[in-house]
Amino acid sequence: MKNHAEIIRHAITIILAFSVIHYFFRSFYHLSLWEVVRWWTFNFFRVEKAGGYALGLFFGLLAYIATFYGFTNILYLGLFGEEQMLIYLGNSKQNTSVYYKQGDVRKTLLTGYDTEIDYNFSFENLLRPQIFQKDPGQESTVGTKKNRFTFLSVLAISCAMGSILLAALGVFHTFAFKVYETYPTSLPLADGEGALAALDSIIAHFHLTRGTYFLLIIVLLLCFIGFTMTNAYLGNEPKKRVEILPSSIRPDSVIQGDPVEIKPRLVRRSKPISSDSSRNEFEWVDSGDRYVNFRFSEGFTQPVYVTAIVHAEERDDMLGKVTENLRNGMPMSVKIGEHLNITICRERP
């Protein structure tokens, strides 16, 4: 169970997040958050395209709360968190890393959600220490990676929060404006009519036009991506391995591993909106390749995980055997590559 301090921190974060929305409504509409919520509760089904409003609110609020929580979590752990040194054992499944605490003679396994690494593709990455910041008193949980607390990381999360906050306030504006239209307050929002004219009036307080408002959202998002990639690159130097790899883990060796998961590899592709349009949309599509995650125990004090990629041209021949072995809990032979990556053997040697 979460300790009382963590529960209180989450509650304070939620209260602060909604306080910003309340301040936005109060400053620019002379409406409280409660008045907006109450109006929509009783008038939702009377509003044209209410489903679209609800969908926009859901995703806008989700992104806003997630980013707000991420920022406050980094701030809290940076000030009050405890340092945690964990030894990396690979990813047991997609975005789930496995560790044990350095100095723990029993090597009790800890798992944590990993936003940076989908899978581990090489034995070379294993048994190396990684530093985290965790909540005080939480011994059985994996904290936040130390590289999230660098100056570049703080800049990245600040840019992300600014971008999401600006975009989310545009969503919240449409909800408040509906209430304002029904019950106008003493504050005129714009000379013109309509939600966009009202938005222009609001952002003019910050010396922004509608065009610069949307441009600022995009620029902040691009800065977030740039700072994040730079921070990941600079902090990617591997630390010295705390255990020696077994003698069987060398290039061209064939070893046995247990398949534990098969997942499609998705790629981001663009698609034209129309044949005469220069604008593009993006979507995630199945590349045809498959990730096959393996667990290896022989020679290791704790199981480790390395993932092979089965390419589209060999998928039909290979995956039937993999699926059968996965279902029956049977090991498979894999060959170790030059960089200690693995490929699935076609025939058992």
Short mmCIF file of the C-alpha atoms (twelve columns), coordinates in Angstrom:
data_MODEL
# 
_entry.id   MODEL 
# 
loop_
_atom_site.group_PDB 
_atom_site.id 
_atom_site.type_symbol 
_atom_site.label_atom_id 
_atom_site.label_alt_id 
_atom_site.label_comp_id 
_atom_site.label_asym_id 
_atom_site.label_seq_id 
_atom_site.Cartn_x 
_atom_site.Cartn_y 
_atom_site.Cartn_z 
_atom_site.pdbx_PDB_model_num 
ATOM 1   C CA . MET A 1   0.000   0.000   0.000   1 
ATOM 2   C CA . LYS A 2   1.113   3.547   -0.596  1 
ATOM 3   C CA . ASN A 3   2.260   5.369   2.507   1 
ATOM 4   C CA . HIS A 4   0.371   8.368   3.806   1 
ATOM 5   C CA . ALA A 5   2.963   10.846  2.513   1 
ATOM 6   C CA . GLU A 6   2.586   9.564   -1.054  1 
ATOM 7   C CA . ILE A 7   -1.205  9.681   -0.892  1 
ATOM 8   C CA . ILE A 8   -1.059  13.241  0.444   1 
ATOM 9   C CA . ARG A 9   1.388   14.225  -2.334  1 
ATOM 10  C CA . HIS A 10  -0.927  12.814  -5.022  1 
ATOM 11  C CA . ALA A 11  -3.901  14.624  -3.479  1 
ATOM 12  C CA . ILE A 12  -2.014  17.931  -3.347  1 
ATOM 13  C CA . THR A 13  -0.961  17.489  -6.994  1 
ATOM 14  C CA . ILE A 14  -4.570  16.956  -8.126  1 
ATOM 15  C CA . ILE A 15  -5.766  19.928  -6.055  1 
ATOM 16  C CA . LEU A 16  -3.066  22.181  -7.544  1 
ATOM 17  C CA . ALA A 17  -3.858  21.020  -11.093 1 
ATOM 18  C CA . PHE A 18  -7.558  21.836  -10.745 1 
ATOM 19  C CA . SER A 19  -6.738  25.066  -8.915  1 
ATOM 20  C CA . VAL A 20  -4.982  26.273  -12.078 1 
ATOM 21  C CA . ILE A 21  -8.136  25.516  -14.097 1 
ATOM 22  C CA . HIS A 22  -10.283 27.296  -11.495 1 
ATOM 23  C CA . TYR A 23  -7.980  30.341  -11.616 1 
ATOM 24  C CA . PHE A 24  -8.210  30.355  -15.427 1 
ATOM 25  C CA . PHE A 25  -12.028 30.299  -15.327 1 
ATOM 26  C CA . ARG A 26  -12.198 32.920  -12.566 1 
ATOM 27  C CA . SER A 27  -9.725  35.303  -14.244 1 
ATOM 28  C CA . PHE A 28  -11.101 35.277  -17.783 1 
ATOM 29  C CA . TYR A 29  -14.793 34.410  -17.374 1 
ATOM 30  C CA . HIS A 30  -15.602 35.413  -13.780 1 
ATOM 31  C CA . LEU A 31  -16.819 31.837  -13.375 1 
ATOM 32  C CA . SER A 32  -15.752 29.233  -10.840 1 
ATOM 33  C CA . LEU A 33  -14.752 25.690  -11.742 1 
ATOM 34  C CA . TRP A 34  -17.781 24.452  -9.836  1 
ATOM 35  C CA . GLU A 35  -20.154 26.668  -11.864 1 
ATOM 36  C CA . VAL A 36  -18.764 25.295  -15.124 1 
ATOM 37  C CA . VAL A 37  -18.997 21.679  -13.919 1 
ATOM 38  C CA . ARG A 38  -22.541 22.175  -12.616 1 
ATOM 39  C CA . TRP A 39  -23.775 23.780  -15.875 1 
ATOM 40  C CA . TRP A 40  -22.380 20.939  -17.990 1 
ATOM 41  C CA . THR A 41  -23.813 18.315  -15.628 1 
ATOM 42  C CA . PHE A 42  -27.351 19.592  -16.187 1 
ATOM 43  C CA . ASN A 43  -27.018 20.668  -19.848 1 
ATOM 44  C CA . PHE A 44  -24.724 18.072  -21.420 1 
ATOM 45  C CA . PHE A 45  -27.399 16.367  -23.511 1 
ATOM 46  C CA . ARG A 46  -28.725 19.723  -24.745 1 
ATOM 47  C CA . VAL A 47  -25.392 20.733  -26.300 1 
ATOM 48  C CA . GLU A 48  -24.900 19.992  -29.987 1 
ATOM 49  C CA . LYS A 49  -21.977 17.591  -30.592 1 
ATOM 50  C CA . ALA A 50  -21.625 17.023  -26.851 1 
ATOM 51  C CA . GLY A 51  -19.783 13.753  -27.512 1 
ATOM 52  C CA . GLY A 52  -17.012 15.630  -29.312 1 
ATOM 53  C CA . TYR A 53  -16.690 18.040  -26.411 1 
ATOM 54  C CA . ALA A 54  -16.463 15.126  -23.983 1 
ATOM 55  C CA . LEU A 55  -13.802 13.379  -26.058 1 
ATOM 56  C CA . GLY A 56  -11.709 16.535  -26.280 1 
ATOM 57  C CA . LEU A 57  -12.038 17.098  -22.554 1 
ATOM 58  C CA . PHE A 58  -11.022 13.516  -21.763 1 
ATOM 59  C CA . PHE A 59  -7.776  13.606  -23.747 1 
ATOM 60  C CA . GLY A 60  -7.017  17.206  -22.839 1 
ATOM 61  C CA . LEU A 61  -7.510  16.585  -19.135 1 
ATOM 62  C CA . LEU A 62  -5.582  13.296  -19.294 1 
ATOM 63  C CA . ALA A 63  -2.543  14.939  -20.912 1 
ATOM 64  C CA . TYR A 64  -2.770  17.935  -18.581 1 
ATOM 65  C CA . ILE A 65  -2.951  15.865  -15.375 1 
ATOM 66  C CA . ALA A 66  -0.202  13.470  -16.528 1 
ATOM 67  C CA . THR A 67  2.177   16.318  -17.358 1 
ATOM 68  C CA . PHE A 68  1.333   18.227  -14.184 1 
ATOM 69  C CA . TYR A 69  1.911   15.101  -12.118 1 
ATOM 70  C CA . GLY A 70  5.201   14.387  -13.915 1 
ATOM 71  C CA . PHE A 71  6.486   17.879  -13.143 1 
ATOM 72  C CA . THR A 72  5.530   17.799  -9.463  1 
ATOM 73  C CA . ASN A 73  6.877   14.257  -9.107  1 
ATOM 74  C CA . ILE A 74  10.273  15.320  -10.480 1 
ATOM 75  C CA . LEU A 75  10.265  18.363  -8.182  1 
ATOM 76  C CA . TYR A 76  9.358   16.312  -5.106  1 
ATOM 77  C CA . LEU A 77  11.828  13.481  -5.731  1 
ATOM 78  C CA . GLY A 78  14.585  15.941  -6.584  1 
ATOM 79  C CA . LEU A 79  14.142  17.649  -3.217  1 
ATOM 80  C CA . PHE A 80  13.173  14.764  -0.917  1 
ATOM 81  C CA . GLY A 81  13.830  11.490  -2.772  1 
ATOM 82  C CA . GLU A 82  16.303  8.802   -1.712  1 
ATOM 83  C CA . GLU A 83  18.985  7.543   -4.086  1 
ATOM 84  C CA . GLN A 84  18.549  3.945   -5.207  1 
ATOM 85  C CA . MET A 85  21.208  1.844   -7.017  1 
ATOM 86  C CA . LEU A 86  19.683  -1.039  -8.988  1 
ATOM 87  C CA . ILE A 87  21.260  -3.690  -11.223 1 
ATOM 88  C CA . TYR A 88  19.570  -4.079  -14.600 1 
ATOM 89  C CA . LEU A 89  18.428  -7.566  -15.677 1 
ATOM 90  C CA . GLY A 90  16.574  -6.654  -18.881 1 
ATOM 91  C CA . ASN A 91  12.915  -6.154  -19.715 1 
ATOM 92  C CA . SER A 92  10.616  -9.013  -18.712 1 
ATOM 93  C CA . LYS A 93  7.935   -7.638  -21.027 1 
ATOM 94  C CA . GLN A 94  7.307   -4.501  -23.048 1 
ATOM 95  C CA . ASN A 95  8.276   -1.369  -21.069 1 
ATOM 96  C CA . THR A 96  8.788   -3.392  -17.874 1 
ATOM 97  C CA . SER A 97  12.363  -3.498  -16.552 1 
ATOM 98  C CA . VAL A 98  13.675  -5.949  -13.963 1 
ATOM 99  C CA . TYR A 99  16.321  -5.140  -11.347 1 
ATOM 100 C CA . TYR A 100 17.772  -6.156  -8.028  1 
ATOM 101 C CA . LYS A 101 19.146  -3.782  -5.422  1 
ATOM 102 C CA . GLN A 102 22.919  -3.458  -5.298  1 
ATOM 103 C CA . GLY A 103 24.188  -5.014  -2.072  1 
ATOM 104 C CA . ASP A 104 21.131  -7.253  -1.649  1 
ATOM 105 C CA . VAL A 105 22.598  -10.738 -1.054  1 
ATOM 106 C CA . ARG A 106 19.234  -12.375 -1.839  1 
ATOM 107 C CA . LYS A 107 18.935  -10.366 -5.067  1 
ATOM 108 C CA . THR A 108 15.203  -9.843  -4.605  1 
ATOM 109 C CA . LEU A 109 13.670  -8.892  -7.945  1 
ATOM 110 C CA . LEU A 110 12.084  -5.475  -8.458  1 
ATOM 111 C CA . THR A 111 10.083  -4.477  -11.536 1 
ATOM 112 C CA . GLY A 112 9.196   -1.021  -12.761 1 
ATOM 113 C CA . TYR A 113 7.517   0.595   -15.739 1 
ATOM 114 C CA . ASP A 114 10.186  1.893   -18.133 1 
ATOM 115 C CA . THR A 115 9.206   4.821   -20.344 1 
ATOM 116 C CA . GLU A 116 12.576  4.891   -22.128 1 
ATOM 117 C CA . ILE A 117 13.226  1.258   -23.088 1 
ATOM 118 C CA . ASP A 118 10.669  -1.019  -24.738 1 
ATOM 119 C CA . TYR A 119 12.906  -4.092  -24.733 1 
ATOM 120 C CA . ASN A 120 16.528  -5.016  -24.119 1 
ATOM 121 C CA . PHE A 121 18.225  -6.301  -27.282 1 
ATOM 122 C CA . SER A 122 21.680  -7.295  -26.013 1 
ATOM 123 C CA . PHE A 123 23.461  -9.122  -23.184 1 
ATOM 124 C CA . GLU A 124 25.914  -6.211  -23.300 1 
ATOM 125 C CA . ASN A 125 23.426  -3.999  -21.402 1 
ATOM 126 C CA . LEU A 126 22.854  -6.433  -18.533 1 
ATOM 127 C CA . LEU A 127 24.181  -6.482  -14.963 1 
ATOM 128 C CA . ARG A 128 25.056  -2.794  -15.034 1 
ATOM 129 C CA . PRO A 129 23.971  -0.414  -12.249 1 
ATOM 130 C CA . GLN A 130 21.400  2.302   -12.820 1 
ATOM 131 C CA . ILE A 131 20.694  5.111   -10.352 1 
ATOM 132 C CA . PHE A 132 17.150  6.092   -9.361  1 
ATOM 133 C CA . GLN A 133 15.412  8.510   -7.015  1 
ATOM 134 C CA . LYS A 134 12.609  6.896   -5.008  1 
ATOM 135 C CA . ASP A 135 10.045  7.906   -2.434  1 
ATOM 136 C CA . PRO A 136 11.420  7.780   1.126   1 
ATOM 137 C CA . GLY A 137 10.441  4.542   2.858   1 
ATOM 138 C CA . GLN A 138 9.379   2.728   -0.330  1 
ATOM 139 C CA . GLU A 139 11.859  -0.162  -0.388  1 
ATOM 140 C CA . SER A 140 10.114  -2.556  -2.788  1 
ATOM 141 C CA . THR A 141 9.415   -0.117  -5.613  1 
ATOM 142 C CA . VAL A 142 11.509  1.171   -8.498  1 
ATOM 143 C CA . GLY A 143 11.936  4.929   -8.449  1 
ATOM 144 C CA . THR A 144 12.537  7.428   -11.242 1 
ATOM 145 C CA . LYS A 145 15.776  7.277   -13.244 1 
ATOM 146 C CA . LYS A 146 18.416  9.745   -12.099 1 
ATOM 147 C CA . ASN A 147 18.802  11.192  -15.608 1 
ATOM 148 C CA . ARG A 148 15.325  12.717  -15.196 1 
ATOM 149 C CA . PHE A 149 16.814  15.179  -12.700 1 
ATOM 150 C CA . THR A 150 19.432  16.816  -14.907 1 
ATOM 151 C CA . PHE A 151 19.133  20.427  -16.036 1 
ATOM 152 C CA . LEU A 152 18.189  19.305  -19.572 1 
ATOM 153 C CA . SER A 153 15.537  16.989  -18.182 1 
ATOM 154 C CA . VAL A 154 13.979  19.775  -16.127 1 
ATOM 155 C CA . LEU A 155 13.960  21.973  -19.229 1 
ATOM 156 C CA . ALA A 156 12.309  19.150  -21.190 1 
ATOM 157 C CA . ILE A 157 9.511   18.549  -18.682 1 
ATOM 158 C CA . SER A 158 8.984   22.325  -18.338 1 
ATOM 159 C CA . CYS A 159 8.573   22.666  -22.124 1 
ATOM 160 C CA . ALA A 160 6.207   19.678  -22.180 1 
ATOM 161 C CA . MET A 161 4.152   21.135  -19.374 1 
ATOM 162 C CA . GLY A 162 3.990   24.537  -21.075 1 
ATOM 163 C CA . SER A 163 2.917   23.017  -24.393 1 
ATOM 164 C CA . ILE A 164 0.271   20.751  -22.868 1 
ATOM 165 C CA . LEU A 165 -0.987  23.492  -20.557 1 
ATOM 166 C CA . LEU A 166 -1.502  25.922  -23.441 1 
ATOM 167 C CA . ALA A 167 -3.253  23.275  -25.542 1 
ATOM 168 C CA . ALA A 168 -5.385  22.102  -22.600 1 
ATOM 169 C CA . LEU A 169 -6.446  25.654  -21.733 1 
ATOM 170 C CA . GLY A 170 -7.781  25.934  -25.274 1 
ATOM 171 C CA . VAL A 171 -9.906  22.846  -24.565 1 
ATOM 172 C CA . PHE A 172 -11.052 24.173  -21.191 1 
ATOM 173 C CA . HIS A 173 -11.898 27.498  -22.866 1 
ATOM 174 C CA . THR A 174 -14.524 25.860  -25.089 1 
ATOM 175 C CA . PHE A 175 -16.271 24.451  -22.018 1 
ATOM 176 C CA . ALA A 176 -16.244 27.716  -20.090 1 
ATOM 177 C CA . PHE A 177 -17.363 29.701  -23.137 1 
ATOM 178 C CA . LYS A 178 -20.517 27.588  -23.479 1 
ATOM 179 C CA . VAL A 179 -21.442 28.557  -19.925 1 
ATOM 180 C CA . TYR A 180 -20.493 32.187  -20.577 1 
ATOM 181 C CA . GLU A 181 -22.786 32.263  -23.622 1 
ATOM 182 C CA . THR A 182 -25.736 31.113  -21.524 1 
ATOM 183 C CA . TYR A 183 -24.993 33.240  -18.471 1 
ATOM 184 C CA . PRO A 184 -22.754 36.153  -19.518 1 
ATOM 185 C CA . THR A 185 -20.742 37.594  -16.663 1 
ATOM 186 C CA . SER A 186 -19.661 41.202  -16.214 1 
ATOM 187 C CA . LEU A 187 -16.461 40.649  -18.187 1 
ATOM 188 C CA . PRO A 188 -16.694 41.062  -21.987 1 
ATOM 189 C CA . LEU A 189 -14.446 38.527  -23.670 1 
ATOM 190 C CA . ALA A 190 -14.304 39.922  -27.189 1 
ATOM 191 C CA . ASP A 191 -15.781 42.450  -29.554 1 
ATOM 192 C CA . GLY A 192 -16.737 39.676  -31.981 1 
ATOM 193 C CA . GLU A 193 -18.802 36.592  -31.388 1 
ATOM 194 C CA . GLY A 194 -17.916 32.959  -30.985 1 
ATOM 195 C CA . ALA A 195 -15.393 30.856  -29.093 1 
ATOM 196 C CA . LEU A 196 -12.442 31.690  -31.363 1 
ATOM 197 C CA . ALA A 197 -12.997 35.422  -30.998 1 
ATOM 198 C CA . ALA A 198 -13.154 34.943  -27.236 1 
ATOM 199 C CA . LEU A 199 -9.930  32.947  -27.331 1 
ATOM 200 C CA . ASP A 200 -8.270  35.767  -29.290 1 
ATOM 201 C CA . SER A 201 -9.361  38.169  -26.562 1 
ATOM 202 C CA . ILE A 202 -7.880  35.979  -23.839 1 
ATOM 203 C CA . ILE A 203 -4.494  35.311  -25.436 1 
ATOM 204 C CA . ALA A 204 -4.192  39.010  -26.317 1 
ATOM 205 C CA . HIS A 205 -3.596  39.564  -22.576 1 
ATOM 206 C CA . PHE A 206 -0.292  37.745  -23.105 1 
ATOM 207 C CA . HIS A 207 0.525   39.705  -26.285 1 
ATOM 208 C CA . LEU A 208 -0.165  36.654  -28.446 1 
ATOM 209 C CA . THR A 209 -2.168  36.267  -31.610 1 
ATOM 210 C CA . ARG A 210 -3.968  33.081  -32.492 1 
ATOM 211 C CA . GLY A 211 -1.162  32.142  -34.871 1 
ATOM 212 C CA . THR A 212 1.622   32.730  -32.343 1 
ATOM 213 C CA . TYR A 213 -0.392  30.847  -29.712 1 
ATOM 214 C CA . PHE A 214 -0.496  27.687  -31.823 1 
ATOM 215 C CA . LEU A 215 3.112   28.218  -32.936 1 
ATOM 216 C CA . LEU A 216 4.229   28.468  -29.315 1 
ATOM 217 C CA . ILE A 217 2.551   25.139  -28.517 1 
ATOM 218 C CA . ILE A 218 4.445   23.463  -31.379 1 
ATOM 219 C CA . VAL A 219 7.778   25.118  -30.520 1 
ATOM 220 C CA . LEU A 220 7.547   24.056  -26.876 1 
ATOM 221 C CA . LEU A 221 6.706   20.504  -27.945 1 
ATOM 222 C CA . LEU A 222 9.708   20.404  -30.299 1 
ATOM 223 C CA . CYS A 223 11.943  21.769  -27.529 1 
ATOM 224 C CA . PHE A 224 10.682  19.001  -25.240 1 
ATOM 225 C CA . ILE A 225 11.612  16.366  -27.836 1 
ATOM 226 C CA . GLY A 226 15.014  17.950  -28.463 1 
ATOM 227 C CA . PHE A 227 15.960  18.314  -24.792 1 
ATOM 228 C CA . THR A 228 14.752  14.771  -24.058 1 
ATOM 229 C CA . MET A 229 16.804  13.207  -26.876 1 
ATOM 230 C CA . THR A 230 19.902  15.215  -25.952 1 
ATOM 231 C CA . ASN A 231 19.572  14.253  -22.295 1 
ATOM 232 C CA . ALA A 232 19.154  10.565  -23.192 1 
ATOM 233 C CA . TYR A 233 22.217  10.690  -25.479 1 
ATOM 234 C CA . LEU A 234 24.457  12.393  -22.913 1 
ATOM 235 C CA . GLY A 235 23.343  10.073  -20.108 1 
ATOM 236 C CA . ASN A 236 23.675  6.881   -22.142 1 
ATOM 237 C CA . GLU A 237 27.230  5.950   -21.124 1 
ATOM 238 C CA . PRO A 238 27.050  2.440   -19.594 1 
ATOM 239 C CA . LYS A 239 28.452  1.869   -16.112 1 
ATOM 240 C CA . LYS A 240 30.812  -0.950  -15.235 1 
ATOM 241 C CA . ARG A 241 29.168  -4.361  -15.009 1 
ATOM 242 C CA . VAL A 242 28.887  -5.653  -11.413 1 
ATOM 243 C CA . GLU A 243 28.933  -9.338  -12.444 1 
ATOM 244 C CA . ILE A 244 30.846  -11.167 -15.154 1 
ATOM 245 C CA . LEU A 245 28.711  -12.606 -17.925 1 
ATOM 246 C CA . PRO A 246 28.728  -16.426 -18.128 1 
ATOM 247 C CA . SER A 247 31.391  -17.923 -20.412 1 
ATOM 248 C CA . SER A 248 28.630  -19.137 -22.770 1 
ATOM 249 C CA . ILE A 249 27.674  -15.530 -23.599 1 
ATOM 250 C CA . ARG A 250 30.055  -14.793 -26.465 1 
ATOM 251 C CA . PRO A 251 29.664  -14.146 -30.199 1 
ATOM 252 C CA . ASP A 252 28.611  -17.148 -32.331 1 
ATOM 253 C CA . SER A 253 27.580  -19.210 -29.284 1 
ATOM 254 C CA . VAL A 254 24.240  -21.039 -29.355 1 
ATOM 255 C CA . ILE A 255 22.342  -21.099 -26.052 1 
ATOM 256 C CA . GLN A 256 18.884  -22.005 -24.776 1 
ATOM 257 C CA . GLY A 257 16.273  -19.451 -23.763 1 
ATOM 258 C CA . ASP A 258 12.599  -19.503 -22.783 1 
ATOM 259 C CA . PRO A 259 10.271  -17.358 -24.948 1 
ATOM 260 C CA . VAL A 260 8.021   -15.253 -22.718 1 
ATOM 261 C CA . GLU A 261 6.320   -12.729 -25.025 1 
ATOM 262 C CA . ILE A 262 5.599   -11.969 -28.683 1 
ATOM 263 C CA . LYS A 263 4.641   -8.439  -29.732 1 
ATOM 264 C CA . PRO A 264 4.320   -6.666  -33.115 1 
ATOM 265 C CA . ARG A 265 6.800   -3.903  -33.902 1 
ATOM 266 C CA . LEU A 266 4.806   -0.776  -34.716 1 
ATOM 267 C CA . VAL A 267 6.200   2.015   -36.896 1 
ATOM 268 C CA . ARG A 268 5.013   5.581   -37.401 1 
ATOM 269 C CA . ARG A 269 4.062   6.350   -40.989 1 
ATOM 270 C CA . SER A 270 2.496   9.310   -42.713 1 
ATOM 271 C CA . LYS A 271 -0.565  9.139   -44.902 1 
ATOM 272 C CA . PRO A 272 -1.850  11.923  -47.186 1 
ATOM 273 C CA . ILE A 273 -5.218  13.375  -46.241 1 
ATOM 274 C CA . SER A 274 -6.095  13.623  -49.918 1 
ATOM 275 C CA . SER A 275 -4.331  13.283  -53.257 1 
ATOM 276 C CA . ASP A 276 -4.245  17.053  -53.801 1 
ATOM 277 C CA . SER A 277 -3.242  17.967  -50.267 1 
ATOM 278 C CA . SER A 278 0.258   18.619  -49.005 1 
ATOM 279 C CA . ARG A 279 -0.767  18.018  -45.395 1 
ATOM 280 C CA . ASN A 280 -0.003  14.685  -43.777 1 
ATOM 281 C CA . GLU A 281 -1.458  12.647  -40.966 1 
ATOM 282 C CA . PHE A 282 0.485   10.071  -38.991 1 
ATOM 283 C CA . GLU A 283 -0.531  6.651   -37.751 1 
ATOM 284 C CA . TRP A 284 1.059   3.668   -36.045 1 
ATOM 285 C CA . VAL A 285 0.990   0.566   -38.247 1 
ATOM 286 C CA . ASP A 286 2.242   -3.004  -37.987 1 
ATOM 287 C CA . SER A 287 5.686   -3.237  -39.617 1 
ATOM 288 C CA . GLY A 288 5.363   -7.000  -40.018 1 
ATOM 289 C CA . ASP A 289 8.297   -7.581  -37.664 1 
ATOM 290 C CA . ARG A 290 7.838   -9.254  -34.288 1 
ATOM 291 C CA . TYR A 291 9.580   -8.795  -30.959 1 
ATOM 292 C CA . VAL A 292 10.205  -12.150 -29.241 1 
ATOM 293 C CA . ASN A 293 11.338  -11.724 -25.647 1 
ATOM 294 C CA . PHE A 294 13.455  -14.486 -24.056 1 
ATOM 295 C CA . ARG A 295 14.349  -15.348 -20.459 1 
ATOM 296 C CA . PHE A 296 17.799  -16.830 -19.772 1 
ATOM 297 C CA . SER A 297 18.658  -18.544 -16.475 1 
ATOM 298 C CA . GLU A 298 21.656  -20.827 -17.061 1 
ATOM 299 C CA . GLY A 299 24.826  -19.285 -15.647 1 
ATOM 300 C CA . PHE A 300 23.023  -16.260 -14.149 1 
ATOM 301 C CA . THR A 301 22.256  -15.733 -10.459 1 
ATOM 302 C CA . GLN A 302 18.893  -14.280 -11.502 1 
ATOM 303 C CA . PRO A 303 17.024  -14.689 -14.813 1 
ATOM 304 C CA . VAL A 304 17.831  -12.062 -17.445 1 
ATOM 305 C CA . TYR A 305 15.875  -10.955 -20.504 1 
ATOM 306 C CA . VAL A 306 16.984  -10.283 -24.081 1 
ATOM 307 C CA . THR A 307 14.724  -9.703  -27.096 1 
ATOM 308 C CA . ALA A 308 15.126  -10.954 -30.666 1 
ATOM 309 C CA . ILE A 309 13.529  -9.345  -33.724 1 
ATOM 310 C CA . VAL A 310 11.846  -11.680 -36.202 1 
ATOM 311 C CA . HIS A 311 11.647  -9.847  -39.529 1 
ATOM 312 C CA . ALA A 312 8.564   -9.865  -41.725 1 
ATOM 313 C CA . GLU A 313 10.054  -12.068 -44.478 1 
ATOM 314 C CA . GLU A 314 10.778  -14.913 -42.039 1 
ATOM 315 C CA . ARG A 315 7.844   -14.348 -39.676 1 
ATOM 316 C CA . ASP A 316 5.499   -17.041 -40.993 1 
ATOM 317 C CA . ASP A 317 8.188   -19.734 -40.886 1 
ATOM 318 C CA . MET A 318 9.497   -18.769 -37.459 1 
ATOM 319 C CA . LEU A 319 6.553   -17.644 -35.333 1 
ATOM 320 C CA . GLY A 320 4.655   -20.896 -35.479 1 
ATOM 321 C CA . LYS A 321 7.510   -22.649 -33.684 1 
ATOM 322 C CA . VAL A 322 7.936   -19.759 -31.249 1 
ATOM 323 C CA . THR A 323 4.219   -19.711 -30.414 1 
ATOM 324 C CA . GLU A 324 4.197   -23.469 -29.835 1 
ATOM 325 C CA . ASN A 325 7.207   -23.334 -27.503 1 
ATOM 326 C CA . LEU A 326 5.766   -20.335 -25.673 1 
ATOM 327 C CA . ARG A 327 2.465   -22.136 -25.128 1 
ATOM 328 C CA . ASN A 328 4.172   -25.340 -23.933 1 
ATOM 329 C CA . GLY A 329 6.843   -23.620 -21.833 1 
ATOM 330 C CA . MET A 330 9.647   -25.122 -23.933 1 
ATOM 331 C CA . PRO A 331 13.055  -23.473 -24.499 1 
ATOM 332 C CA . MET A 332 14.451  -22.525 -27.903 1 
ATOM 333 C CA . SER A 333 17.948  -22.198 -29.352 1 
ATOM 334 C CA . VAL A 334 19.258  -18.721 -30.097 1 
ATOM 335 C CA . LYS A 335 22.547  -17.602 -31.600 1 
ATOM 336 C CA . ILE A 336 24.532  -14.737 -30.083 1 
ATOM 337 C CA . GLY A 337 25.668  -12.029 -32.492 1 
ATOM 338 C CA . GLU A 338 28.762  -9.845  -32.616 1 
ATOM 339 C CA . HIS A 339 27.240  -7.217  -30.299 1 
ATOM 340 C CA . LEU A 340 25.793  -9.874  -27.961 1 
ATOM 341 C CA . ASN A 341 22.381  -9.543  -29.579 1 
ATOM 342 C CA . ILE A 342 20.404  -12.702 -30.369 1 
ATOM 343 C CA . THR A 343 18.696  -14.347 -33.338 1 
ATOM 344 C CA . ILE A 344 16.453  -17.406 -33.224 1 
ATOM 345 C CA . CYS A 345 17.984  -20.564 -34.685 1 
ATOM 346 C CA . ARG A 346 15.933  -22.235 -37.406 1 
ATOM 347 C CA . GLU A 347 16.939  -25.712 -36.359 1 
ATOM 348 C CA . ARG A 348 17.990  -27.115 -33.035 1 
ATOM 349 C CA . PRO A 349 21.750  -27.794 -33.175 1 
# 
